[in-house]
């Protein structure tokens, strides 16, 4: 039971990291697209 509780507790920060990474990736992608459009 303790291992399961620890697993559930560890899932939350990992999910938050995934959400932050996806948002950061989308922001970087939009910025890169803008740079490409400006360069062309």
N, C-alpha and C positions, 0 to 999 in steps of 0.2 A: 504493500500500500504506500509506503514512503516513497519508493521509486516512482510510482505513478503520480503521486502528488508533486514530486520534484519535476517530473516531465511536463505536467500541466503548467507548472509555474514557469518553466523555461520556454514554453511555447509562446507565451505572451510577448516577451522582449524580442524574440526572433520574428514574430509576426510584425511587430512595430518596425523592426529593422527592414523587413521586406517592403513594407509600405513606404518607408522613408526612401529606400533605395529606388523603388519604382517611381516615386515622385521626382527624385533627383535625376533619374535617368530620363524621364519625360522632359524635364526642364532643360537638361543638357542637349537633348535631341532637338528641341525647338530652337535653342540658341544656335546649335550647329547648322540647322536648316536656314536660319536667318543669315548667318555668316556666309553660307554658300550662296544664298540668293543675292546678298550684297556683293560678293566677289564676282558673280556672273553679271 
